[in-house]
Structures are given as C-alpha cells and as structure tokens.
Amino acid sequence: MGASHGHYKPYGPVPFPHVARSHRFISKFLGATMWFWIFYRVREDGGVILGLRHPWEHGSSHHAIEEGKEEHH
C-alpha cells in the first residue's frame, strides 16, 4: 500500500538572504519611529482608545492650560 519514495534526508540550515547594511539601518530606523509614534499616541490618547474617557472631555491638554491663562489676564 504505502510506496516508499526513498530515504528520509533532513534539510540543511536555511540560508539567509544577504541584506545591504543601508536596508537594515533604514528598516530599524523606520521600525523604531513607528513604535515611538504608537507610544506617543497612547500616552496622549490612551484613555480614549481604552474607553476610559470620552474624546470630547478636554482639560488635560496643553492648549486648555494656555487658554485658561489668557482668560484670567
């Protein structure tokens, strides 16, 4: 029933492709920029994303503080 197709021969190590140094640097730079941007947006809007506060609730931004100072003068 089961025909043999030869002896089992394990494959060797996987050859990794050669990647230019400039491509590695650019990919790391863009990847780091992406993660820094994501962390920045979570710091600024994390409560809205997680549903802990509504987007129309203001008062914790820098603009609200500056506007409040101008109104008192």
mmCIF file of the N, C-alpha and C atoms, coordinates in Angstrom:
data_MODEL
# 
_entry.id   MODEL 
# 
loop_
_atom_site.group_PDB 
_atom_site.id 
_atom_site.type_symbol 
_atom_site.label_atom_id 
_atom_site.label_alt_id 
_atom_site.label_comp_id 
_atom_site.label_asym_id 
_atom_site.label_entity_id 
_atom_site.label_seq_id 
_atom_site.pdbx_PDB_ins_code 
_atom_site.Cartn_x 
_atom_site.Cartn_y 
_atom_site.Cartn_z 
_atom_site.occupancy 
_atom_site.B_iso_or_equiv 
_atom_site.pdbx_formal_charge 
_atom_site.auth_seq_id 
_atom_site.auth_comp_id 
_atom_site.auth_asym_id 
_atom_site.auth_atom_id 
_atom_site.pdbx_PDB_model_num 
ATOM 1   N N  . MET A 1 1  ? 0.797   -1.183 0.000  1.00 0.00 ? 1  MET A N  1 
ATOM 2   C CA . MET A 1 1  ? 0.000   0.000  0.000  1.00 0.00 ? 1  MET A CA 1 
ATOM 3   C C  . MET A 1 1  ? 0.842   1.251  0.000  1.00 0.00 ? 1  MET A C  1 
ATOM 4   N N  . GLY A 1 2  ? 1.708   1.365  0.984  1.00 0.00 ? 2  GLY A N  1 
ATOM 5   C CA . GLY A 1 2  ? 2.498   2.578  1.082  1.00 0.00 ? 2  GLY A CA 1 
ATOM 6   C C  . GLY A 1 2  ? 3.792   2.418  0.313  1.00 0.00 ? 2  GLY A C  1 
ATOM 7   N N  . ALA A 1 3  ? 3.909   3.132  -0.751 1.00 0.00 ? 3  ALA A N  1 
ATOM 8   C CA . ALA A 1 3  ? 5.137   3.064  -1.540 1.00 0.00 ? 3  ALA A CA 1 
ATOM 9   C C  . ALA A 1 3  ? 6.177   3.993  -0.932 1.00 0.00 ? 3  ALA A C  1 
ATOM 10  N N  . SER A 1 4  ? 7.386   3.542  -0.916 1.00 0.00 ? 4  SER A N  1 
ATOM 11  C CA . SER A 1 4  ? 8.472   4.349  -0.377 1.00 0.00 ? 4  SER A CA 1 
ATOM 12  C C  . SER A 1 4  ? 9.042   5.224  -1.487 1.00 0.00 ? 4  SER A C  1 
ATOM 13  N N  . HIS A 1 5  ? 9.270   6.476  -1.151 1.00 0.00 ? 5  HIS A N  1 
ATOM 14  C CA . HIS A 1 5  ? 9.820   7.401  -2.144 1.00 0.00 ? 5  HIS A CA 1 
ATOM 15  C C  . HIS A 1 5  ? 11.290  7.677  -1.891 1.00 0.00 ? 5  HIS A C  1 
ATOM 16  N N  . GLY A 1 6  ? 11.930  6.818  -1.207 1.00 0.00 ? 6  GLY A N  1 
ATOM 17  C CA . GLY A 1 6  ? 13.351  6.998  -0.935 1.00 0.00 ? 6  GLY A CA 1 
ATOM 18  C C  . GLY A 1 6  ? 13.598  7.179  0.549  1.00 0.00 ? 6  GLY A C  1 
ATOM 19  N N  . HIS A 1 7  ? 14.833  7.377  0.870  1.00 0.00 ? 7  HIS A N  1 
ATOM 20  C CA . HIS A 1 7  ? 15.216  7.536  2.271  1.00 0.00 ? 7  HIS A CA 1 
ATOM 21  C C  . HIS A 1 7  ? 14.976  8.972  2.724  1.00 0.00 ? 7  HIS A C  1 
ATOM 22  N N  . TYR A 1 8  ? 14.654  9.099  4.011  1.00 0.00 ? 8  TYR A N  1 
ATOM 23  C CA . TYR A 1 8  ? 14.432  10.425 4.585  1.00 0.00 ? 8  TYR A CA 1 
ATOM 24  C C  . TYR A 1 8  ? 15.775  11.125 4.701  1.00 0.00 ? 8  TYR A C  1 
ATOM 25  N N  . LYS A 1 9  ? 15.824  12.336 4.207  1.00 0.00 ? 9  LYS A N  1 
ATOM 26  C CA . LYS A 1 9  ? 17.049  13.118 4.271  1.00 0.00 ? 9  LYS A CA 1 
ATOM 27  C C  . LYS A 1 9  ? 16.684  14.495 4.824  1.00 0.00 ? 9  LYS A C  1 
ATOM 28  N N  . PRO A 1 10 ? 17.138  14.847 6.028  1.00 0.00 ? 10 PRO A N  1 
ATOM 29  C CA . PRO A 1 10 ? 16.776  16.145 6.598  1.00 0.00 ? 10 PRO A CA 1 
ATOM 30  C C  . PRO A 1 10 ? 17.411  17.287 5.804  1.00 0.00 ? 10 PRO A C  1 
ATOM 31  N N  . TYR A 1 11 ? 16.693  18.374 5.793  1.00 0.00 ? 11 TYR A N  1 
ATOM 32  C CA . TYR A 1 11 ? 17.212  19.548 5.106  1.00 0.00 ? 11 TYR A CA 1 
ATOM 33  C C  . TYR A 1 11 ? 18.321  20.178 5.931  1.00 0.00 ? 11 TYR A C  1 
ATOM 34  N N  . GLY A 1 12 ? 19.164  20.904 5.259  1.00 0.00 ? 12 GLY A N  1 
ATOM 35  C CA . GLY A 1 12 ? 20.241  21.610 5.938  1.00 0.00 ? 12 GLY A CA 1 
ATOM 36  C C  . GLY A 1 12 ? 19.745  22.926 6.508  1.00 0.00 ? 12 GLY A C  1 
ATOM 37  N N  . PRO A 1 13 ? 20.651  23.723 7.028  1.00 0.00 ? 13 PRO A N  1 
ATOM 38  C CA . PRO A 1 13 ? 20.244  25.017 7.576  1.00 0.00 ? 13 PRO A CA 1 
ATOM 39  C C  . PRO A 1 13 ? 19.701  25.935 6.484  1.00 0.00 ? 13 PRO A C  1 
ATOM 40  N N  . VAL A 1 14 ? 18.783  26.789 6.885  1.00 0.00 ? 14 VAL A N  1 
ATOM 41  C CA . VAL A 1 14 ? 18.156  27.704 5.937  1.00 0.00 ? 14 VAL A CA 1 
ATOM 42  C C  . VAL A 1 14 ? 19.140  28.830 5.618  1.00 0.00 ? 14 VAL A C  1 
ATOM 43  N N  . PRO A 1 15 ? 19.449  29.024 4.359  1.00 0.00 ? 15 PRO A N  1 
ATOM 44  C CA . PRO A 1 15 ? 20.363  30.124 4.024  1.00 0.00 ? 15 PRO A CA 1 
ATOM 45  C C  . PRO A 1 15 ? 19.624  31.462 4.086  1.00 0.00 ? 15 PRO A C  1 
ATOM 46  N N  . PHE A 1 16 ? 20.150  32.385 4.874  1.00 0.00 ? 16 PHE A N  1 
ATOM 47  C CA . PHE A 1 16 ? 19.539  33.698 4.993  1.00 0.00 ? 16 PHE A CA 1 
ATOM 48  C C  . PHE A 1 16 ? 19.964  34.570 3.823  1.00 0.00 ? 16 PHE A C  1 
ATOM 49  N N  . PRO A 1 17 ? 19.060  35.381 3.311  1.00 0.00 ? 17 PRO A N  1 
ATOM 50  C CA . PRO A 1 17 ? 19.419  36.248 2.188  1.00 0.00 ? 17 PRO A CA 1 
ATOM 51  C C  . PRO A 1 17 ? 20.356  37.362 2.648  1.00 0.00 ? 17 PRO A C  1 
ATOM 52  N N  . HIS A 1 18 ? 21.188  37.819 1.743  1.00 0.00 ? 18 HIS A N  1 
ATOM 53  C CA . HIS A 1 18 ? 22.084  38.940 2.036  1.00 0.00 ? 18 HIS A CA 1 
ATOM 54  C C  . HIS A 1 18 ? 21.278  40.232 1.950  1.00 0.00 ? 18 HIS A C  1 
ATOM 55  N N  . VAL A 1 19 ? 21.344  41.014 3.007  1.00 0.00 ? 19 VAL A N  1 
ATOM 56  C CA . VAL A 1 19 ? 20.632  42.287 3.056  1.00 0.00 ? 19 VAL A CA 1 
ATOM 57  C C  . VAL A 1 19 ? 21.671  43.384 3.224  1.00 0.00 ? 19 VAL A C  1 
ATOM 58  N N  . ALA A 1 20 ? 21.543  44.412 2.416  1.00 0.00 ? 20 ALA A N  1 
ATOM 59  C CA . ALA A 1 20 ? 22.506  45.507 2.472  1.00 0.00 ? 20 ALA A CA 1 
ATOM 60  C C  . ALA A 1 20 ? 22.439  46.210 3.826  1.00 0.00 ? 20 ALA A C  1 
ATOM 61  N N  . ARG A 1 21 ? 23.570  46.739 4.263  1.00 0.00 ? 21 ARG A N  1 
ATOM 62  C CA . ARG A 1 21 ? 23.646  47.433 5.546  1.00 0.00 ? 21 ARG A CA 1 
ATOM 63  C C  . ARG A 1 21 ? 22.706  48.635 5.584  1.00 0.00 ? 21 ARG A C  1 
ATOM 64  N N  . SER A 1 22 ? 22.583  49.338 4.472  1.00 0.00 ? 22 SER A N  1 
ATOM 65  C CA . SER A 1 22 ? 21.693  50.509 4.434  1.00 0.00 ? 22 SER A CA 1 
ATOM 66  C C  . SER A 1 22 ? 20.233  50.095 4.622  1.00 0.00 ? 22 SER A C  1 
ATOM 67  N N  . HIS A 1 23 ? 19.846  48.964 4.052  1.00 0.00 ? 23 HIS A N  1 
ATOM 68  C CA . HIS A 1 23 ? 18.466  48.494 4.213  1.00 0.00 ? 23 HIS A CA 1 
ATOM 69  C C  . HIS A 1 23 ? 18.189  48.098 5.660  1.00 0.00 ? 23 HIS A C  1 
ATOM 70  N N  . ARG A 1 24 ? 19.161  47.474 6.317  1.00 0.00 ? 24 ARG A N  1 
ATOM 71  C CA . ARG A 1 24 ? 18.978  47.119 7.725  1.00 0.00 ? 24 ARG A CA 1 
ATOM 72  C C  . ARG A 1 24 ? 18.846  48.364 8.584  1.00 0.00 ? 24 ARG A C  1 
ATOM 73  N N  . PHE A 1 25 ? 19.677  49.380 8.331  1.00 0.00 ? 25 PHE A N  1 
ATOM 74  C CA . PHE A 1 25 ? 19.614  50.621 9.101  1.00 0.00 ? 25 PHE A CA 1 
ATOM 75  C C  . PHE A 1 25 ? 18.274  51.320 8.891  1.00 0.00 ? 25 PHE A C  1 
ATOM 76  N N  . ILE A 1 26 ? 17.840  51.426 7.638  1.00 0.00 ? 26 ILE A N  1 
ATOM 77  C CA . ILE A 1 26 ? 16.573  52.104 7.337  1.00 0.00 ? 26 ILE A CA 1 
ATOM 78  C C  . ILE A 1 26 ? 15.405  51.355 7.972  1.00 0.00 ? 26 ILE A C  1 
ATOM 79  N N  . SER A 1 27 ? 15.432  50.026 7.912  1.00 0.00 ? 27 SER A N  1 
ATOM 80  C CA . SER A 1 27 ? 14.326  49.259 8.494  1.00 0.00 ? 27 SER A CA 1 
ATOM 81  C C  . SER A 1 27 ? 14.279  49.418 10.012 1.00 0.00 ? 27 SER A C  1 
ATOM 82  N N  . LYS A 1 28 ? 15.430  49.437 10.671 1.00 0.00 ? 28 LYS A N  1 
ATOM 83  C CA . LYS A 1 28 ? 15.443  49.647 12.123 1.00 0.00 ? 28 LYS A CA 1 
ATOM 84  C C  . LYS A 1 28 ? 14.992  51.058 12.470 1.00 0.00 ? 28 LYS A C  1 
ATOM 85  N N  . PHE A 1 29 ? 15.412  52.044 11.692 1.00 0.00 ? 29 PHE A N  1 
ATOM 86  C CA . PHE A 1 29 ? 15.011  53.428 11.937 1.00 0.00 ? 29 PHE A CA 1 
ATOM 87  C C  . PHE A 1 29 ? 13.502  53.598 11.781 1.00 0.00 ? 29 PHE A C  1 
ATOM 88  N N  . LEU A 1 30 ? 12.949  53.055 10.699 1.00 0.00 ? 30 LEU A N  1 
ATOM 89  C CA . LEU A 1 30 ? 11.507  53.183 10.477 1.00 0.00 ? 30 LEU A CA 1 
ATOM 90  C C  . LEU A 1 30 ? 10.707  52.388 11.512 1.00 0.00 ? 30 LEU A C  1 
ATOM 91  N N  . GLY A 1 31 ? 11.203  51.221 11.901 1.00 0.00 ? 31 GLY A N  1 
ATOM 92  C CA . GLY A 1 31 ? 10.526  50.442 12.933 1.00 0.00 ? 31 GLY A CA 1 
ATOM 93  C C  . GLY A 1 31 ? 10.524  51.157 14.273 1.00 0.00 ? 31 GLY A C  1 
ATOM 94  N N  . ALA A 1 32 ? 11.661  51.749 14.642 1.00 0.00 ? 32 ALA A N  1 
ATOM 95  C CA . ALA A 1 32 ? 11.727  52.500 15.900 1.00 0.00 ? 32 ALA A CA 1 
ATOM 96  C C  . ALA A 1 32 ? 10.818  53.718 15.847 1.00 0.00 ? 32 ALA A C  1 
ATOM 97  N N  . THR A 1 33 ? 10.799  54.408 14.702 1.00 0.00 ? 33 THR A N  1 
ATOM 98  C CA . THR A 1 33 ? 9.924   55.569 14.552 1.00 0.00 ? 33 THR A CA 1 
ATOM 99  C C  . THR A 1 33 ? 8.466   55.165 14.705 1.00 0.00 ? 33 THR A C  1 
ATOM 100 N N  . MET A 1 34 ? 8.085   54.042 14.127 1.00 0.00 ? 34 MET A N  1 
ATOM 101 C CA . MET A 1 34 ? 6.714   53.565 14.247 1.00 0.00 ? 34 MET A CA 1 
ATOM 102 C C  . MET A 1 34 ? 6.349   53.313 15.712 1.00 0.00 ? 34 MET A C  1 
ATOM 103 N N  . TRP A 1 35 ? 7.229   52.607 16.451 1.00 0.00 ? 35 TRP A N  1 
ATOM 104 C CA . TRP A 1 35 ? 6.913   52.298 17.843 1.00 0.00 ? 35 TRP A CA 1 
ATOM 105 C C  . TRP A 1 35 ? 6.897   53.549 18.711 1.00 0.00 ? 35 TRP A C  1 
ATOM 106 N N  . PHE A 1 36 ? 7.824   54.494 18.472 1.00 0.00 ? 36 PHE A N  1 
ATOM 107 C CA . PHE A 1 36 ? 7.798   55.740 19.242 1.00 0.00 ? 36 PHE A CA 1 
ATOM 108 C C  . PHE A 1 36 ? 6.517   56.504 18.975 1.00 0.00 ? 36 PHE A C  1 
ATOM 109 N N  . TRP A 1 37 ? 6.040   56.504 17.740 1.00 0.00 ? 37 TRP A N  1 
ATOM 110 C CA . TRP A 1 37 ? 4.793   57.189 17.404 1.00 0.00 ? 37 TRP A CA 1 
ATOM 111 C C  . TRP A 1 37 ? 3.599   56.510 18.085 1.00 0.00 ? 37 TRP A C  1 
ATOM 112 N N  . ILE A 1 38 ? 3.586   55.190 18.079 1.00 0.00 ? 38 ILE A N  1 
ATOM 113 C CA . ILE A 1 38 ? 2.494   54.463 18.736 1.00 0.00 ? 38 ILE A CA 1 
ATOM 114 C C  . ILE A 1 38 ? 2.487   54.767 20.234 1.00 0.00 ? 38 ILE A C  1 
ATOM 115 N N  . PHE A 1 39 ? 3.664   54.732 20.870 1.00 0.00 ? 39 PHE A N  1 
ATOM 116 C CA . PHE A 1 39 ? 3.726   55.024 22.308 1.00 0.00 ? 39 PHE A CA 1 
ATOM 117 C C  . PHE A 1 39 ? 3.335   56.460 22.603 1.00 0.00 ? 39 PHE A C  1 
ATOM 118 N N  . TYR A 1 40 ? 3.696   57.389 21.744 1.00 0.00 ? 40 TYR A N  1 
ATOM 119 C CA . TYR A 1 40 ? 3.317   58.788 21.926 1.00 0.00 ? 40 TYR A CA 1 
ATOM 120 C C  . TYR A 1 40 ? 1.800   58.947 21.843 1.00 0.00 ? 40 TYR A C  1 
ATOM 121 N N  . ARG A 1 41 ? 1.181   58.311 20.842 1.00 0.00 ? 41 ARG A N  1 
ATOM 122 C CA . ARG A 1 41 ? -0.270  58.433 20.695 1.00 0.00 ? 41 ARG A CA 1 
ATOM 123 C C  . ARG A 1 41 ? -0.998  57.766 21.862 1.00 0.00 ? 41 ARG A C  1 
ATOM 124 N N  . VAL A 1 42 ? -0.480  56.655 22.363 1.00 0.00 ? 42 VAL A N  1 
ATOM 125 C CA . VAL A 1 42 ? -1.102  56.009 23.521 1.00 0.00 ? 42 VAL A CA 1 
ATOM 126 C C  . VAL A 1 42 ? -0.976  56.907 24.743 1.00 0.00 ? 42 VAL A C  1 
ATOM 127 N N  . ARG A 1 43 ? 0.155   57.580 24.894 1.00 0.00 ? 43 ARG A N  1 
ATOM 128 C CA . ARG A 1 43 ? 0.321   58.494 26.024 1.00 0.00 ? 43 ARG A CA 1 
ATOM 129 C C  . ARG A 1 43 ? -0.658  59.660 25.936 1.00 0.00 ? 43 ARG A C  1 
ATOM 130 N N  . GLU A 1 44 ? -0.866  60.170 24.729 1.00 0.00 ? 44 GLU A N  1 
ATOM 131 C CA . GLU A 1 44 ? -1.754  61.314 24.553 1.00 0.00 ? 44 GLU A CA 1 
ATOM 132 C C  . GLU A 1 44 ? -3.233  60.913 24.546 1.00 0.00 ? 44 GLU A C  1 
ATOM 133 N N  . ASP A 1 45 ? -3.573  59.812 23.879 1.00 0.00 ? 45 ASP A N  1 
ATOM 134 C CA . ASP A 1 45 ? -4.972  59.431 23.681 1.00 0.00 ? 45 ASP A CA 1 
ATOM 135 C C  . ASP A 1 45 ? -5.300  58.045 24.216 1.00 0.00 ? 45 ASP A C  1 
ATOM 136 N N  . GLY A 1 46 ? -4.493  57.517 25.118 1.00 0.00 ? 46 GLY A N  1 
ATOM 137 C CA . GLY A 1 46 ? -4.709  56.158 25.608 1.00 0.00 ? 46 GLY A CA 1 
ATOM 138 C C  . GLY A 1 46 ? -6.040  55.963 26.292 1.00 0.00 ? 46 GLY A C  1 
ATOM 139 N N  . GLY A 1 47 ? -6.478  56.964 27.068 1.00 0.00 ? 47 GLY A N  1 
ATOM 140 C CA . GLY A 1 47 ? -7.765  56.844 27.754 1.00 0.00 ? 47 GLY A CA 1 
ATOM 141 C C  . GLY A 1 47 ? -8.931  56.753 26.796 1.00 0.00 ? 47 GLY A C  1 
ATOM 142 N N  . VAL A 1 48 ? -8.848  57.479 25.701 1.00 0.00 ? 48 VAL A N  1 
ATOM 143 C CA . VAL A 1 48 ? -9.920  57.438 24.698 1.00 0.00 ? 48 VAL A CA 1 
ATOM 144 C C  . VAL A 1 48 ? -9.909  56.093 23.984 1.00 0.00 ? 48 VAL A C  1 
ATOM 145 N N  . ILE A 1 49 ? -8.719  55.606 23.654 1.00 0.00 ? 49 ILE A N  1 
ATOM 146 C CA . ILE A 1 49 ? -8.611  54.329 22.941 1.00 0.00 ? 49 ILE A CA 1 
ATOM 147 C C  . ILE A 1 49 ? -9.142  53.186 23.805 1.00 0.00 ? 49 ILE A C  1 
ATOM 148 N N  . LEU A 1 50 ? -8.836  53.222 25.101 1.00 0.00 ? 50 LEU A N  1 
ATOM 149 C CA . LEU A 1 50 ? -9.284  52.159 26.005 1.00 0.00 ? 50 LEU A CA 1 
ATOM 150 C C  . LEU A 1 50 ? -10.700 52.366 26.520 1.00 0.00 ? 50 LEU A C  1 
ATOM 151 N N  . GLY A 1 51 ? -11.321 53.479 26.179 1.00 0.00 ? 51 GLY A N  1 
ATOM 152 C CA . GLY A 1 51 ? -12.684 53.750 26.606 1.00 0.00 ? 51 GLY A CA 1 
ATOM 153 C C  . GLY A 1 51 ? -12.787 54.276 28.026 1.00 0.00 ? 51 GLY A C  1 
ATOM 154 N N  . LEU A 1 52 ? -11.690 54.782 28.584 1.00 0.00 ? 52 LEU A N  1 
ATOM 155 C CA . LEU A 1 52 ? -11.703 55.299 29.953 1.00 0.00 ? 52 LEU A CA 1 
ATOM 156 C C  . LEU A 1 52 ? -12.211 56.727 30.034 1.00 0.00 ? 52 LEU A C  1 
ATOM 157 N N  . ARG A 1 53 ? -12.158 57.450 28.930 1.00 0.00 ? 53 ARG A N  1 
ATOM 158 C CA . ARG A 1 53 ? -12.714 58.804 28.894 1.00 0.00 ? 53 ARG A CA 1 
ATOM 159 C C  . ARG A 1 53 ? -13.223 59.076 27.489 1.00 0.00 ? 53 ARG A C  1 
ATOM 160 N N  . HIS A 1 54 ? -14.064 60.088 27.368 1.00 0.00 ? 54 HIS A N  1 
ATOM 161 C CA . HIS A 1 54 ? -14.643 60.437 26.085 1.00 0.00 ? 54 HIS A CA 1 
ATOM 162 C C  . HIS A 1 54 ? -13.750 61.436 25.358 1.00 0.00 ? 54 HIS A C  1 
ATOM 163 N N  . PRO A 1 55 ? -13.725 61.407 24.029 1.00 0.00 ? 55 PRO A N  1 
ATOM 164 C CA . PRO A 1 55 ? -12.851 62.321 23.293 1.00 0.00 ? 55 PRO A CA 1 
ATOM 165 C C  . PRO A 1 55 ? -13.258 63.779 23.433 1.00 0.00 ? 55 PRO A C  1 
ATOM 166 N N  . TRP A 1 56 ? -14.497 64.063 23.815 1.00 0.00 ? 56 TRP A N  1 
ATOM 167 C CA . TRP A 1 56 ? -14.928 65.450 23.939 1.00 0.00 ? 56 TRP A CA 1 
ATOM 168 C C  . TRP A 1 56 ? -14.644 66.010 25.333 1.00 0.00 ? 56 TRP A C  1 
ATOM 169 N N  . GLU A 1 57 ? -14.108 65.202 26.226 1.00 0.00 ? 57 GLU A N  1 
ATOM 170 C CA . GLU A 1 57 ? -13.724 65.689 27.550 1.00 0.00 ? 57 GLU A CA 1 
ATOM 171 C C  . GLU A 1 57 ? -12.330 66.296 27.454 1.00 0.00 ? 57 GLU A C  1 
ATOM 172 N N  . HIS A 1 58 ? -12.256 67.606 27.512 1.00 0.00 ? 58 HIS A N  1 
ATOM 173 C CA . HIS A 1 58 ? -10.972 68.291 27.407 1.00 0.00 ? 58 HIS A CA 1 
ATOM 174 C C  . HIS A 1 58 ? -10.557 68.791 28.777 1.00 0.00 ? 58 HIS A C  1 
ATOM 175 N N  . GLY A 1 59 ? -9.414  69.410 28.814 1.00 0.00 ? 59 GLY A N  1 
ATOM 176 C CA . GLY A 1 59 ? -8.956  69.990 30.060 1.00 0.00 ? 59 GLY A CA 1 
ATOM 177 C C  . GLY A 1 59 ? -7.593  69.490 30.479 1.00 0.00 ? 59 GLY A C  1 
ATOM 178 N N  . SER A 1 60 ? -7.142  68.387 29.942 1.00 0.00 ? 60 SER A N  1 
ATOM 179 C CA . SER A 1 60 ? -5.831  67.883 30.325 1.00 0.00 ? 60 SER A CA 1 
ATOM 180 C C  . SER A 1 60 ? -4.769  68.199 29.277 1.00 0.00 ? 60 SER A C  1 
ATOM 181 N N  . SER A 1 61 ? -5.141  68.880 28.218 1.00 0.00 ? 61 SER A N  1 
ATOM 182 C CA . SER A 1 61 ? -4.162  69.183 27.176 1.00 0.00 ? 61 SER A CA 1 
ATOM 183 C C  . SER A 1 61 ? -3.456  70.490 27.488 1.00 0.00 ? 61 SER A C  1 
ATOM 184 N N  . HIS A 1 62 ? -2.379  70.744 26.794 1.00 0.00 ? 62 HIS A N  1 
ATOM 185 C CA . HIS A 1 62 ? -1.603  71.963 26.988 1.00 0.00 ? 62 HIS A CA 1 
ATOM 186 C C  . HIS A 1 62 ? -2.375  73.184 26.500 1.00 0.00 ? 62 HIS A C  1 
ATOM 187 N N  . HIS A 1 63 ? -3.197  73.010 25.493 1.00 0.00 ? 63 HIS A N  1 
ATOM 188 C CA . HIS A 1 63 ? -3.945  74.135 24.946 1.00 0.00 ? 63 HIS A CA 1 
ATOM 189 C C  . HIS A 1 63 ? -4.965  74.663 25.951 1.00 0.00 ? 63 HIS A C  1 
ATOM 190 N N  . ALA A 1 64 ? -5.570  73.773 26.705 1.00 0.00 ? 64 ALA A N  1 
ATOM 191 C CA . ALA A 1 64 ? -6.563  74.212 27.687 1.00 0.00 ? 64 ALA A CA 1 
ATOM 192 C C  . ALA A 1 64 ? -5.898  75.024 28.801 1.00 0.00 ? 64 ALA A C  1 
ATOM 193 N N  . ILE A 1 65 ? -4.690  74.658 29.170 1.00 0.00 ? 65 ILE A N  1 
ATOM 194 C CA . ILE A 1 65 ? -3.974  75.392 30.208 1.00 0.00 ? 65 ILE A CA 1 
ATOM 195 C C  . ILE A 1 65 ? -3.613  76.782 29.707 1.00 0.00 ? 65 ILE A C  1 
ATOM 196 N N  . GLU A 1 66 ? -3.119  76.856 28.461 1.00 0.00 ? 66 GLU A N  1 
ATOM 197 C CA . GLU A 1 66 ? -2.753  78.151 27.888 1.00 0.00 ? 66 GLU A CA 1 
ATOM 198 C C  . GLU A 1 66 ? -3.979  79.038 27.706 1.00 0.00 ? 66 GLU A C  1 
ATOM 199 N N  . GLU A 1 67 ? -5.092  78.464 27.270 1.00 0.00 ? 67 GLU A N  1 
ATOM 200 C CA . GLU A 1 67 ? -6.312  79.243 27.083 1.00 0.00 ? 67 GLU A CA 1 
ATOM 201 C C  . GLU A 1 67 ? -6.834  79.746 28.423 1.00 0.00 ? 67 GLU A C  1 
ATOM 202 N N  . GLY A 1 68 ? -6.700  78.940 29.464 1.00 0.00 ? 68 GLY A N  1 
ATOM 203 C CA . GLY A 1 68 ? -7.147  79.357 30.786 1.00 0.00 ? 68 GLY A CA 1 
ATOM 204 C C  . GLY A 1 68 ? -6.334  80.522 31.319 1.00 0.00 ? 68 GLY A C  1 
ATOM 205 N N  . LYS A 1 69 ? -5.045  80.544 31.042 1.00 0.00 ? 69 LYS A N  1 
ATOM 206 C CA . LYS A 1 69 ? -4.198  81.647 31.487 1.00 0.00 ? 69 LYS A CA 1 
ATOM 207 C C  . LYS A 1 69 ? -4.563  82.940 30.779 1.00 0.00 ? 69 LYS A C  1 
ATOM 208 N N  . GLU A 1 70 ? -4.872  82.835 29.497 1.00 0.00 ? 70 GLU A N  1 
ATOM 209 C CA . GLU A 1 70 ? -5.214  84.032 28.730 1.00 0.00 ? 70 GLU A CA 1 
ATOM 210 C C  . GLU A 1 70 ? -6.537  84.623 29.197 1.00 0.00 ? 70 GLU A C  1 
ATOM 211 N N  . GLU A 1 71 ? -7.469  83.794 29.635 1.00 0.00 ? 71 GLU A N  1 
ATOM 212 C CA . GLU A 1 71 ? -8.769  84.293 30.079 1.00 0.00 ? 71 GLU A CA 1 
ATOM 213 C C  . GLU A 1 71 ? -8.667  85.036 31.408 1.00 0.00 ? 71 GLU A C  1 
ATOM 214 N N  . HIS A 1 72 ? -7.726  84.638 32.258 1.00 0.00 ? 72 HIS A N  1 
ATOM 215 C CA . HIS A 1 72 ? -7.602  85.279 33.561 1.00 0.00 ? 72 HIS A CA 1 
ATOM 216 C C  . HIS A 1 72 ? -6.893  86.623 33.487 1.00 0.00 ? 72 HIS A C  1 
ATOM 217 N N  . HIS A 1 73 ? -6.145  86.882 32.433 1.00 0.00 ? 73 HIS A N  1 
ATOM 218 C CA . HIS A 1 73 ? -5.408  88.157 32.330 1.00 0.00 ? 73 HIS A CA 1 
ATOM 219 C C  . HIS A 1 73 ? -6.256  89.229 31.751 1.00 0.00 ? 73 HIS A C  1 
# 
